[in-house]
Every structure is written in C-alpha cells, then in structure tokens.
C-alpha cells in the first residue's frame, strides 16, 4: 500500500502517453452526414466544442489489467494548453500523491515518502522515437476532436479532416499521413464526441480507445461524466467516473517541491510498475 499511489499514477501516465504521440493516416473523400455535407457537419462539430480555459472535478478511477483490478479517487484539474493535474488526497484532504503534466514534462510526486519522478517530453520523445503531443493528450481528457500539434480547432480546419457515415455516428479522420491513426466518432444528430480511437499502423494490438458517455450540463454545454480508456488486445481498461465538475481556473497550476524531496530515476519507477 505504501507505494500504491505513485505506482497507480505511473501506470496511468504510461497508458495515456500512447495517445499523445503526433500523427494520423490518410483516408478517402468525405461523404454526406444526415442532410449535411461533410464540411457542413464538421463546422457544426467544431462550433459546438466548448472553449473552456479550465476544467476541474472529482474522478473515481477503476483499473483492470490482465484480470487484476485497483481503484483510486482523485481530483482532476486542467488548464487549456498549460497543465493536467491529478491529485490523490484520501486522508482528511491531505494530498499523498500528485501527477502533473505540462507541455514540457511529466512530474509524479509521492508526498508520503517525499520522492518524485520528473521526465521531459523531449526525453520521452527520444525514448519513444516519436514526438509527444501534450495538446492531443489533454484533448482526450477534455472530450475534444483535435489535430495533432494544434492547441484549438478553428472553423477553417474543416478542410483538414475527412468525415464518413458510421451507423448512427459520423467518423472524423485527420487527412495527414504519419505513423499513428486517429478516428473520432461523433453522434450524427448531436455532434457530441462519443469515441476516439488511436492506432499505430501495423501494430493493431496497441490500439487505444477512449469512450465517452453520460453527458450532462456544464457551463451551458454538455460534458461526459463517464470516460473509459481501453487497449482491447492487451486486456487493459481504465474507467473514469467524474463528478462535481467546474470550469473554475482559481487554483495553482504548478507544483513546487522542497529540497527534502528525493528525485527517483525513471528506471526505479518502472521497476515499481512491474512488481
């Protein structure tokens, strides 16, 4: 139990990083979606995207990996283009662990044992041999259709996507062609993003799926209260139930650590994750 908080946060970091790598592959010509042309439908989707600069809430995580399960309650805080924070504070509101992701680095802090792991996105990009995209990662949590490398979609971006009918949904695919494929599935009538799929060409076993459901009101828009991230071929799922959502930006967006904290090497953290 003493290492479980940092271990759990580390597992989540490794999972979501798979979706933060830049790119997508080419698809064919767009088609009609309902009574709208492809570009008209995309304009509707982009227009509906909330322009929140911050998002906070409580989140109940349930992790299932190879038949083993774990659960954790945390606070999720995000500022657009700036930071993603996950804070664990089960003991009378006293924080025991934190993960903080910025465009520059990932920081995981174990406050119980005063230790931390910090690694830059530049180093991670070198290790993974592909560019890590913070905006793509944040968009997954914020229920957004996105273009890798771009902080926010604009009306003119409709020409950078193809869109196809997919049953009761529309499938939206970026036109650029690189190592990864991104597919966004939106409700034909609602325009709400219900599913995002991220795949690596030639490696179907590492496809990552994010499903969004239980939409309810938040600051005049709709936002999902239930998010599930899956790697189907690897028997992995991360269930996230959100509550007490807010768009308040009145909170500290950076973590300061005293000299009492010991820096752990990445290898030390990885060893913890496989035990």
Rosetta silent file (secondary structure, phi, psi, omega in degrees, C-alpha in Angstrom):
SEQUENCE: XXXXXXXXXXXXXXXXXXXXXXXXXXXXXXXXXXXXXXXXXXXXXXXXXXXXXXXXXXXXXXXXXXXXXXXXXXXXXXXXXXXXXXXXXXXXXXXXXXXXXXXXXXXXXXXXXXXXXXXXXXXXXXXXXXXXXXXXXXXXXXXXXXXXXXXXXXXXXXXXXXXXXXXXXXXXXXXXXXXXXXXXXXXXXXXXXXXXXXXXXXXXXXXXXXXXXXXXXXXXXXXXXXXXXXXXXXXXXXXXXXXXXXXXXXXXXXXXXXXXXXXXXXXXXXXXXXX
SCORE:     score description
SCORE:     0.000 S_00000001
   1 L     0.000  -30.514 -175.699    0.000    0.000    0.000 S_00000001
   2 L   -64.169  -29.352 -178.748    2.834    2.419    0.713 S_00000001
   3 L  -104.254    1.616 -170.404    3.870    2.531   -2.931 S_00000001
   4 H   -66.497  -36.424 -177.022    0.424    2.046   -4.474 S_00000001
   5 H   -63.726  -51.661 -179.619   -0.395    5.725   -5.090 S_00000001
   6 H   -66.062  -37.089  179.556    2.741    6.519   -7.086 S_00000001
   7 H   -62.849  -44.612 -179.011    2.576    3.132   -8.796 S_00000001
   8 H   -64.231  -45.713  178.787   -1.008    3.696   -9.883 S_00000001
   9 H   -62.914  -36.614  177.984   -0.317    7.181  -11.210 S_00000001
  10 H   -63.501  -40.760  177.715    2.694    5.840  -13.074 S_00000001
  11 H   -61.954  -44.192  179.690    0.590    3.205  -14.802 S_00000001
  12 H   -62.076  -38.986 -179.781   -1.914    5.836  -15.911 S_00000001
  13 H   -62.880  -43.394 -178.852    0.880    8.002  -17.303 S_00000001
  14 H   -65.338  -36.077 -179.089    2.278    5.164  -19.395 S_00000001
  15 H   -68.369  -51.117 -175.055   -1.153    4.342  -20.797 S_00000001
  16 H   -71.037  -21.508  178.329   -2.192    7.832  -21.849 S_00000001
  17 H   -62.449  -29.111  179.231    1.216    8.575  -23.383 S_00000001
  18 L   -59.777  -28.906 -179.354    0.388    6.134  -26.156 S_00000001
  19 L   -90.668   -4.958 -175.078   -2.289    8.585  -27.266 S_00000001
  20 L   -95.897    0.562  179.174   -0.078   11.662  -27.028 S_00000001
  21 E   -78.983  139.611 -175.709    2.179   10.824  -29.963 S_00000001
  22 L   -67.772  151.289  164.204    1.696   13.061  -33.014 S_00000001
  23 L   123.257  171.647  170.362    0.077   11.996  -36.286 S_00000001
  24 L  -169.698  170.985 -176.654   -2.624   10.250  -38.296 S_00000001
  25 L  -112.850  169.184 -173.184   -3.084    8.461  -41.613 S_00000001
  26 L   -78.544  146.536  173.665   -4.874    9.307  -44.843 S_00000001
  27 L  -132.784  176.700 -174.383   -8.490    8.407  -45.623 S_00000001
  28 L   -80.237 -163.997 -175.124  -10.759    8.813  -48.633 S_00000001
  29 L   -73.451  142.439 -179.754  -13.178   11.526  -49.708 S_00000001
  30 L   -65.474  156.174 -179.177  -15.749   12.844  -47.214 S_00000001
  31 L  -125.093  178.029  177.310  -19.440   11.867  -47.575 S_00000001
  32 L   -71.227  140.757  174.503  -22.852   13.204  -46.571 S_00000001
  33 E  -119.598  107.710 -173.025  -23.728   13.022  -42.864 S_00000001
  34 L    62.112 -125.755  178.773  -27.501   13.062  -42.480 S_00000001
  35 L   -97.837    8.623 -175.980  -28.700   16.025  -44.520 S_00000001
  36 E  -110.316  145.338  169.924  -25.368   17.845  -44.287 S_00000001
  37 L   -68.619  159.793 -176.650  -22.305   17.789  -46.488 S_00000001
  38 H   -52.652  -47.820 -177.825  -19.136   16.626  -44.766 S_00000001
  39 H   -67.698  -35.508  178.438  -17.704   20.123  -44.289 S_00000001
  40 H   -64.954  -40.848  178.886  -21.048   21.480  -43.059 S_00000001
  41 H   -65.746  -42.290  178.854  -21.255   18.732  -40.457 S_00000001
  42 H   -63.050  -37.559  176.118  -17.664   19.358  -39.335 S_00000001
  43 H   -59.810  -39.448  177.740  -18.429   23.056  -38.954 S_00000001
  44 H   -63.669  -44.346 -179.688  -21.277   22.052  -36.627 S_00000001
  45 H   -62.846  -47.160 -178.389  -18.974   19.803  -34.581 S_00000001
  46 H   -65.874  -38.696  179.181  -16.252   22.463  -34.262 S_00000001
  47 H   -62.990  -33.647 -176.586  -18.789   25.162  -33.395 S_00000001
  48 H   -77.565  -21.457 -176.677  -20.169   23.001  -30.581 S_00000001
  49 L   -58.497  125.194  177.960  -16.765   22.363  -28.949 S_00000001
  50 L   -62.095  147.237  178.827  -16.643   24.233  -25.596 S_00000001
  51 L  -104.969   38.690 -179.609  -13.973   26.923  -25.334 S_00000001
  52 L   -64.992  139.130  175.619  -13.255   26.326  -21.664 S_00000001
  53 L   -94.193  -11.172  178.184   -9.888   27.524  -20.426 S_00000001
  54 E  -152.427  155.744  179.771  -10.057   25.311  -17.326 S_00000001
  55 E  -152.313  130.010  178.879  -11.819   22.170  -16.145 S_00000001
  56 E  -137.035  159.460  176.742  -11.865   20.551  -12.699 S_00000001
  57 E   174.921  169.742  173.085  -13.696   17.706  -10.989 S_00000001
  58 E   -88.726  143.486 -179.943  -13.557   14.610   -8.834 S_00000001
  59 E  -136.989  131.877  175.616  -12.757   11.359  -10.620 S_00000001
  60 E  -102.195  111.918 -179.957  -13.130    7.744   -9.496 S_00000001
  61 E   -91.842  137.926  169.916  -10.605    5.556  -11.335 S_00000001
  62 E  -129.532  117.605 -177.327  -11.043    1.798  -11.766 S_00000001
  63 E  -105.539  131.143  175.220   -8.120   -0.003  -13.379 S_00000001
  64 E  -127.583  117.065 -176.632   -8.392   -3.515  -14.840 S_00000001
  65 E  -139.105  114.315 -179.865   -5.190   -5.022  -16.222 S_00000001
  66 L    53.322   41.686  176.812   -4.760   -8.712  -17.051 S_00000001
  67 L    84.508   -6.843  178.364   -7.522   -9.670  -14.645 S_00000001
  68 E  -101.582  139.884 -176.486   -6.164   -7.585  -11.769 S_00000001
  69 E  -125.565  156.014  176.932   -8.108   -4.557  -10.590 S_00000001
  70 E  -153.511  156.387  179.634   -7.473   -1.465   -8.500 S_00000001
  71 E  -136.704  155.497 -175.966   -9.410    1.684   -7.686 S_00000001
  72 E  -160.071  137.452  173.506   -8.496    5.221   -6.713 S_00000001
  73 E  -104.183  137.576 -176.504  -10.300    8.515   -6.108 S_00000001
  74 E  -148.611  171.175  171.977   -8.585   11.716   -7.222 S_00000001
  75 E  -108.036  128.897  178.621   -9.090   15.336   -8.193 S_00000001
  76 E  -105.592  128.516  176.603   -8.579   16.215  -11.855 S_00000001
  77 E  -132.704  136.805  178.046   -7.605   19.770  -12.806 S_00000001
  78 E  -139.693  141.130  167.216   -6.748   21.105  -16.258 S_00000001
  79 E  -120.866  128.727 -171.566   -5.876   24.464  -17.769 S_00000001
  80 L   -55.963  125.607  177.748   -6.056   24.544  -21.541 S_00000001
  81 L    71.105    5.088 -172.521   -2.631   24.267  -23.172 S_00000001
  82 L  -122.383  -50.645 -172.755   -0.937   24.565  -19.784 S_00000001
  83 E  -160.902  150.245  166.331   -1.350   21.659  -17.376 S_00000001
  84 E  -123.518  125.062  179.209   -3.102   18.419  -16.431 S_00000001
  85 E  -122.059  137.838  169.564   -3.080   17.620  -12.703 S_00000001
  86 E  -124.312  121.673 -176.443   -4.209   14.508  -10.844 S_00000001
  87 E  -121.582  130.905  178.738   -4.177   14.809   -7.064 S_00000001
  88 E  -109.044  118.905 -177.849   -4.815   11.995   -4.555 S_00000001
  89 L  -141.160   73.254 -175.320   -5.882   13.176   -1.094 S_00000001
  90 L   -82.621  -17.017 -171.957   -7.751   10.404    0.770 S_00000001
  91 E  -104.239   92.739  177.807   -6.693   11.315    4.315 S_00000001
  92 L    54.200   33.975  179.026   -8.690   14.295    5.630 S_00000001
  93 L    77.398    8.762  179.546   -7.951   16.166    2.420 S_00000001
  94 E   -86.513  121.164 -178.232   -4.177   15.753    2.810 S_00000001
  95 L   -67.678  130.559  177.906   -2.523   15.161   -0.575 S_00000001
  96 L  -112.443  -19.905  179.117   -0.453   11.979   -0.708 S_00000001
  97 E  -154.733  151.451  179.441    0.332   11.797   -4.425 S_00000001
  98 E  -148.373  141.641  167.369    0.211   14.007   -7.485 S_00000001
  99 E  -119.502  133.197 -179.535    0.790   13.719  -11.204 S_00000001
 100 E  -131.911  122.683 -179.245    1.355   16.923  -13.171 S_00000001
 101 E  -118.330  125.727  176.798    1.703   17.001  -16.952 S_00000001
 102 E  -123.117  173.634  176.770    2.693   20.166  -18.819 S_00000001
 103 L   -61.913  -16.214 -177.395    3.802   20.737  -22.431 S_00000001
 104 L   -98.958  -32.181 -171.506    7.389   20.417  -21.173 S_00000001
 105 E  -162.551  169.057  172.420    7.372   17.463  -18.760 S_00000001
 106 E  -114.532  131.236  179.057    5.658   14.848  -16.609 S_00000001
 107 E  -124.249  125.088  174.539    6.027   15.054  -12.824 S_00000001
 108 E  -119.126  124.594 -173.568    4.882   12.281  -10.439 S_00000001
 109 E  -119.177  128.683  172.190    5.132   13.066   -6.720 S_00000001
 110 E  -104.925   98.141 -175.221    4.908   10.668   -3.761 S_00000001
 111 L   -75.347  -24.826  178.856    4.324   13.030   -0.832 S_00000001
 112 L   -62.166  -39.522 -176.208    4.171   10.231    1.740 S_00000001
 113 L  -112.677   10.189  176.288    7.795    9.297    1.110 S_00000001
 114 L    49.629   61.443  177.123    8.951   12.672   -0.255 S_00000001
 115 E  -145.123  160.660 -177.503   10.161   11.448   -3.620 S_00000001
 116 E  -154.571  160.704  172.430    9.349   12.251   -7.223 S_00000001
 117 E  -123.082  132.929  177.856    9.989   11.347  -10.845 S_00000001
 118 E  -135.166  129.543  178.970   10.369   14.054  -13.485 S_00000001
 119 E  -142.249  136.051 -177.817   10.977   13.493  -17.178 S_00000001
 120 E   -78.901  152.939  174.986   10.832   15.967  -20.043 S_00000001
 121 H   -63.726  -30.039  177.680    8.706   15.398  -23.135 S_00000001
 122 H   -62.347  -43.874  178.236   11.913   15.886  -25.125 S_00000001
 123 H   -65.841  -42.296  178.883   13.475   12.888  -23.369 S_00000001
 124 H   -62.986  -40.615  178.398   10.308   10.834  -23.794 S_00000001
 125 H   -60.055  -39.892  177.701   10.166   11.697  -27.479 S_00000001
 126 H   -66.220  -40.803  179.610   13.713   10.419  -27.854 S_00000001
 127 H   -65.632  -41.357 -176.464   12.932    7.205  -25.976 S_00000001
 128 H   -89.739   -7.594  179.534    9.755    6.540  -27.981 S_00000001
 129 L    59.617   34.800  174.486   11.235    7.817  -31.258 S_00000001
 130 L  -158.036  153.495 -176.933    8.201    9.987  -31.924 S_00000001
 131 L   -74.688  131.868  177.256    7.088   13.461  -30.871 S_00000001
 132 E   -87.009  131.616 -174.984    4.880   13.619  -27.769 S_00000001
 133 L  -112.648  104.281  179.837    1.881   15.933  -28.186 S_00000001
 134 H   -60.517  -41.614 -176.678    0.567   17.484  -24.953 S_00000001
 135 H   -63.298  -36.752  177.291   -2.451   19.022  -26.688 S_00000001
 136 H   -64.183  -43.560  179.367   -3.579   15.628  -28.017 S_00000001
 137 H   -62.125  -45.904 -179.346   -3.350   14.137  -24.540 S_00000001
 138 H   -65.442  -35.674  179.501   -5.300   16.985  -22.957 S_00000001
 139 H   -64.108  -32.050  176.358   -7.963   16.792  -25.665 S_00000001
 140 H   -62.012  -42.856  178.834   -8.621   13.159  -24.740 S_00000001
 141 H   -72.188  -29.076 -175.412   -9.472   14.217  -21.194 S_00000001
 142 L   -95.318    7.724  175.034  -11.456   17.255  -22.386 S_00000001
 143 L    60.426   51.743 -176.426  -13.602   15.283  -24.876 S_00000001
 144 L  -122.286  140.615  162.498  -12.348   17.170  -27.943 S_00000001
 145 L   -72.591  138.945 -174.833  -11.793   16.387  -31.599 S_00000001
 146 L  -144.633  162.967  168.731   -8.251   17.572  -32.300 S_00000001
 147 L  -110.986  124.839  179.676   -5.458   17.938  -34.820 S_00000001
 148 L   -52.697  130.337  177.612   -2.072   16.725  -33.512 S_00000001
 149 L    90.415   -6.468 -178.880    0.152   19.702  -32.771 S_00000001
 150 L  -114.732  128.016 -175.703   -2.659   22.278  -32.737 S_00000001
 151 L   -65.506  -37.025 -173.657   -3.986   23.679  -29.419 S_00000001
 152 L  -147.755  136.619  176.315   -7.529   24.517  -30.607 S_00000001
 153 L   -74.713  146.666  176.295   -9.646   23.751  -33.685 S_00000001
 154 L  -125.974  166.580 -176.600  -10.931   26.652  -35.763 S_00000001
 155 H   -55.809  -37.262 -178.547  -13.623   26.885  -38.444 S_00000001
 156 H   -69.074  -10.307 -178.195  -11.007   26.776  -41.220 S_00000001
 157 H   -78.083   -6.344 -178.650   -9.772   23.380  -40.013 S_00000001
 158 H   -58.223  -30.085 -178.555  -12.737   21.548  -41.553 S_00000001
 159 H   -74.092   -7.507 -178.608  -10.669   21.099  -44.726 S_00000001
 160 H   -97.524    8.791  178.738   -8.064   19.142  -42.753 S_00000001
 161 E  -128.208  155.292  162.143  -10.476   16.282  -41.995 S_00000001
 162 E  -106.779  153.098  177.342  -12.453   13.641  -43.838 S_00000001
 163 E  -137.827  138.071 -175.682  -15.830   12.575  -42.473 S_00000001
 164 E  -134.910  147.793  172.990  -17.786    9.373  -43.169 S_00000001
 165 E   -69.746  141.912  178.592  -21.132    7.917  -42.019 S_00000001
 166 E  -143.678   76.026 -176.296  -20.735    5.085  -39.471 S_00000001
 167 L    66.618 -125.836  179.248  -24.193    3.842  -38.491 S_00000001
 168 L   -83.764    4.106 -178.573  -25.729    6.309  -36.049 S_00000001
 169 E  -120.863  169.945  169.967  -22.387    8.100  -35.797 S_00000001
 170 E  -114.006  140.037  176.996  -20.014   10.021  -38.033 S_00000001
 171 E  -104.190  120.774 -178.413  -16.336    9.039  -38.263 S_00000001
 172 E  -107.935  128.582 -174.447  -13.962   12.003  -38.485 S_00000001
 173 E  -132.036  125.205  174.126  -10.384   11.353  -39.645 S_00000001
 174 E   -60.424  146.786 -177.241   -7.484   13.841  -39.997 S_00000001
 175 L   -80.080  -24.195 -175.211   -6.064   13.917  -43.525 S_00000001
 176 L   -62.873  153.903 -173.830   -2.366   13.993  -42.587 S_00000001
 177 L  -123.594  107.381  176.297   -0.436   10.752  -43.026 S_00000001
 178 L  -140.838 -153.883 -172.262    2.078    9.578  -40.404 S_00000001
 179 L   -73.200  -33.105 -176.279    2.673    6.611  -38.106 S_00000001
 180 E  -103.365  154.673  173.788   -0.490    6.874  -35.997 S_00000001
 181 E  -115.711  136.216  174.905   -4.155    6.919  -36.985 S_00000001
 182 E  -116.896  133.760  174.830   -6.787    8.966  -35.174 S_00000001
 183 E  -131.778  130.616  179.970  -10.514    8.344  -35.596 S_00000001
 184 E  -116.670  127.989 -179.513  -13.215   10.403  -33.882 S_00000001
 185 E  -110.986  119.320 -177.937  -16.799    9.133  -33.683 S_00000001
 186 E  -118.421  152.944  176.077  -19.499   11.743  -33.098 S_00000001
 187 E   -65.131  131.677 -177.102  -23.283   11.475  -32.820 S_00000001
 188 L   -58.033  -43.182 -178.196  -24.850   12.207  -36.208 S_00000001
 189 L   -86.292  -43.142 -173.834  -27.559   14.408  -34.705 S_00000001
 190 L   -81.102  -30.343 -174.188  -25.885   15.701  -31.537 S_00000001
 191 L    76.150    3.021 -179.772  -22.358   16.268  -32.843 S_00000001
 192 L   -74.574  140.710  177.246  -21.050   15.085  -29.450 S_00000001
 193 E   -76.281  116.906 -177.047  -17.747   13.192  -29.408 S_00000001
 194 E  -106.872  -18.311 -178.201  -18.583    9.651  -28.233 S_00000001
 195 E  -160.724  139.470  172.196  -15.387    7.765  -29.059 S_00000001
 196 E  -125.594  131.023  178.340  -11.743    8.404  -30.012 S_00000001
 197 E  -118.017  133.746  177.923   -9.529    5.638  -31.415 S_00000001
 198 E  -123.655  124.861 -178.681   -5.749    5.870  -31.656 S_00000001
 199 E  -134.228  151.397  176.293   -3.830    3.206  -33.564 S_00000001
 200 E  -103.884  122.156 -177.680   -0.267    2.523  -34.655 S_00000001
 201 L   -53.854  129.854  177.640   -0.009    1.308  -38.256 S_00000001
 202 L    82.113   -0.508 -178.613    0.971   -2.343  -38.396 S_00000001
 203 E  -136.579   67.148 -175.425    0.506   -2.815  -34.613 S_00000001
 204 E   -60.615  -27.322 -178.460   -3.236   -3.326  -34.053 S_00000001
 205 E   -65.482  -12.875 -179.000   -2.598   -4.825  -30.614 S_00000001
 206 E  -108.422   18.040  176.412   -1.628   -1.388  -29.325 S_00000001
 207 E   -65.826  140.698 -179.529   -4.801    0.433  -30.431 S_00000001
 208 E  -118.869  131.295  179.987   -6.201    2.702  -27.732 S_00000001
 209 E  -119.308  134.782  174.501   -9.907    3.527  -27.431 S_00000001
 210 E  -119.215  118.913  179.254  -11.490    6.319  -25.376 S_00000001
 211 E  -108.094  138.800 -178.374  -15.284    6.091  -24.924 S_00000001
 212 E  -122.006  133.878  179.883  -17.409    8.974  -23.628 S_00000001
 213 E  -152.638 -177.936  179.530  -20.934    8.679  -22.198 S_00000001
 214 E    54.451   57.201  179.846  -23.369   10.026  -19.592 S_00000001
 215 E   -75.484  136.575  174.670  -23.328   13.589  -20.943 S_00000001
 216 E  -147.805  171.216 -170.672  -24.804   16.296  -18.727 S_00000001
 217 E   -68.534  142.287  174.350  -24.722   20.064  -18.458 S_00000001
 218 E  -153.205  110.671  177.128  -21.618   22.081  -17.613 S_00000001
 219 L    52.669   43.748  176.266  -21.450   25.862  -18.092 S_00000001
 220 L    83.727   -0.743  177.960  -24.059   25.810  -20.867 S_00000001
 221 E  -123.562  179.633  175.989  -22.543   22.845  -22.739 S_00000001
 222 E  -109.754  137.576 -179.578  -22.623   19.054  -22.388 S_00000001
 223 E  -138.162  140.977 -178.398  -19.695   17.100  -20.959 S_00000001
 224 E   -71.005  139.142  174.183  -19.313   13.327  -20.335 S_00000001
 225 E  -100.249    0.249  179.263  -19.355   12.098  -16.751 S_00000001
 226 E  -136.976  120.227  179.094  -18.105    8.649  -17.760 S_00000001
 227 E  -127.663  133.404  177.526  -14.872    8.022  -19.712 S_00000001
 228 E  -127.597  122.949  174.538  -13.330    4.615  -20.402 S_00000001
 229 E  -102.205  131.193 -176.550   -9.850    4.148  -21.911 S_00000001
 230 E  -134.080  147.541  163.994   -9.157    0.673  -23.319 S_00000001
 231 E  -120.603   87.194 -169.230   -6.426   -1.312  -25.024 S_00000001
 232 H   -55.070  -41.895 -176.508   -8.681   -4.211  -26.105 S_00000001
 233 H   -74.992   -8.462 -178.531   -5.973   -6.557  -27.346 S_00000001
 234 H  -116.132   14.975  177.143   -3.985   -6.157  -24.120 S_00000001
 235 L    52.032   45.691 -179.833   -6.828   -6.719  -21.602 S_00000001
 236 E  -124.549  135.509  171.871   -6.446   -3.215  -20.216 S_00000001
 237 E  -148.193  144.345  176.751   -9.144   -0.726  -19.254 S_00000001
 238 E  -127.298  108.871 -177.319   -9.208    2.453  -17.180 S_00000001
 239 E   -94.592  130.426 -178.136  -12.689    3.515  -16.100 S_00000001
 240 E  -126.865  116.084  175.750  -13.170    7.151  -15.044 S_00000001
 241 E  -108.516  122.221 -173.706  -16.364    8.426  -13.412 S_00000001
 242 E  -106.048  147.734  178.594  -16.425   12.206  -12.990 S_00000001
 243 E  -150.923  169.518  177.520  -18.449   14.369  -10.612 S_00000001
 244 E    49.611   48.462 -177.191  -18.568   17.887   -9.139 S_00000001
 245 E   -76.484  148.299 -179.957  -17.347   19.360  -12.424 S_00000001
 246 E  -151.811  158.429  175.121  -16.436   23.038  -12.737 S_00000001
 247 L  -109.492   20.341  179.667  -14.747   25.386  -15.204 S_00000001
 248 L   -67.927  138.815  176.264  -13.074   27.417  -12.459 S_00000001
 249 L  -109.329   14.621 -176.296   -9.442   28.424  -13.045 S_00000001
 250 L   -87.104   70.339  177.733   -8.916   29.623   -9.462 S_00000001
 251 L  -159.574  157.243 -176.640   -6.206   27.136   -8.436 S_00000001
 252 L   -74.210  127.576 -173.183   -2.426   26.831   -8.500 S_00000001
 253 L   -99.424    2.013  178.615   -1.249   25.336  -11.790 S_00000001
 254 L  -134.780  148.664 -178.297    2.354   24.463  -10.901 S_00000001
 255 L  -102.144  133.232  175.622    3.930   22.281   -8.212 S_00000001
 256 L  -113.059  129.086 -179.105    6.845   23.437   -6.079 S_00000001
 257 L  -113.563  138.243  178.468    8.923   20.806   -4.258 S_00000001
 258 L   -78.625  171.846  179.981   11.255   21.473   -1.350 S_00000001
 259 L   -68.585   -8.889  179.411   14.809   20.183   -1.099 S_00000001
 260 L   -74.695  -15.187 -178.166   13.526   17.402    1.176 S_00000001
 261 L   -83.266  137.733  179.010   12.181   15.520   -1.834 S_00000001
 262 E   -99.279  131.331  177.990   14.371   12.844   -3.420 S_00000001
 263 E   -81.621  128.571  176.113   14.378   12.505   -7.168 S_00000001
 264 L   -94.466  147.957  172.818   13.835    8.966   -8.446 S_00000001
 265 L   -79.146  153.469 -179.786   15.223    7.742  -11.734 S_00000001
 266 H   -57.283  -37.675 -179.700   12.726    6.598  -14.358 S_00000001
 267 H   -60.756  -37.661  178.972   14.113    3.066  -14.125 S_00000001
 268 H   -63.260  -40.760  177.728   13.249    2.964  -10.417 S_00000001
 269 H   -66.919  -44.062 -179.820    9.646    3.870  -11.191 S_00000001
 270 H   -60.792  -37.742  176.812    9.416    1.315  -13.997 S_00000001
 271 H   -61.903  -36.450  178.044   10.694   -1.374  -11.633 S_00000001
 272 H   -66.133  -36.401 -174.724    7.854   -0.459   -9.254 S_00000001
 273 H   -69.558  -27.107 -176.352    5.276   -0.771  -12.019 S_00000001
 274 H   -94.803   -4.452  179.400    6.169   -4.364  -12.887 S_00000001
 275 L   -78.549    0.000    0.000    6.231   -5.675   -9.300 S_00000001
